[in-house]
C-alpha cells in the first residue's frame, strides 16, 4: 500500500476523488528496478500496471529474424502495462529498464474491479491508456519508416 498523497500527485489520477484514490492506494505497491532488468515479456499475463516514478523503461517489440525494436521509452509520471485494463490481459511488448528507478505497481485484477465500480477512475485511466497507445503507435510507425 502506498500513501494516498503519492497517488494524488500523479497526473494520470488527477481529478479522482480522495476516497477512490484510497481504494487504489490499497492495491498499489512500490518497487525498485535495475538497469537492464526485464520487467515482463511479450505474451505474459499482466499482473500490474506500472506508474513510473523515476528511471526509464524501454518498450520493445520482437520482429521477425529475432530483432528487437524499441518503440517507446517510459519515464517518470507515465504508465506502462496498460494491458492490465484491456482483454486478454497479456503484455503486448517486452519492457526492459533502460535506467534504474522505481515504479508504483497497481494490481491488475483489483484495478479492473475498481474501474467497474468507479466511472471517474475508469474514465481517467482510459484517457491515460489512450494517450499511451497513441504514443506507442506513433513510435512503431516511426520505427517502420526508419527501417524501410
C-alpha positions, -999 to +999 in steps of 0.1 A: +000+000+000+012+035-008+001+068+007-029+084-009-008+116-012+016+098-036-013+090-059-028+124-056+004+139-071+001+119-103-013+135-135-028+102-146-051+103-115-058+140-115-095+147-106-101+113-090-118+118-056-098+111-025-120+082-014-114+065-047-077+072-045-077+054-011-090+023-028-063+025-055-036+030-028-048-002-011-039-023-042-006-004-050+029-012-040+062+005-049+093-013-062+127-005-075+141-018-108+177-021-120+192-011-153+188-040-178+161-057-157+134-074-178+101-063-161+080-085-183+079-102-217+055-100-245+027-125-241+030-129-203-002-123-182-004-088-168-002-087-130+002-050-125+000-017-143+032+004-137+033+041-130+070+051-133+082+074-106+119+076-116+141+059-142+133+048-177+117+017-192+121+007-229+091-008-246+103-033-272+086-053-299+101-086-312+103-086-350+110-114-375+145-127-375+149-122-338+153-084-340+140-062-312+128-027-318+124+000-291+092+018-298+089+039-267+107+049-235+085+054-205+097+080-180+086+094-147+048+101-144+040+078-173+022+044-173+031+011-188+014-022-186-018-007-199-029-043-209-040-046-173-072-029-184-077-044-218-085-080-226-070-105-230-048-090-202-015-101-217+015-079-223+018-068-259+055-058-256+086-066-236+097-039-211+133-035-200+147-010-176+169+015-196+179+033-163+174+022-127+144+036-110+112+029-092+076+025-100+042+021-085+026-013-092-012-012-093-026-048-091-043-055-124-074-075-113-081-052-084-078-021-107-103-036-132-127-042-104-123-006-091-128+008-126-160-012-130-173+004-097-160+039-103-167+056-136-145+086-128-115+065-121-122+043-151-125+074-174-092+089-161-074+057-167-090+052-201-077+087-212-042+078-200-043+044-217-055+061-249-026+085-248-001+057-242-015+037-271-013+067-294+023+073-284+033+036-290+016+035-323+035+067-334+067+051-322+061+019-341+052+039-372+085+059-370+105+027-365+089+011-395+096+042-416+132+042-405+138+005-413+121+009-447 
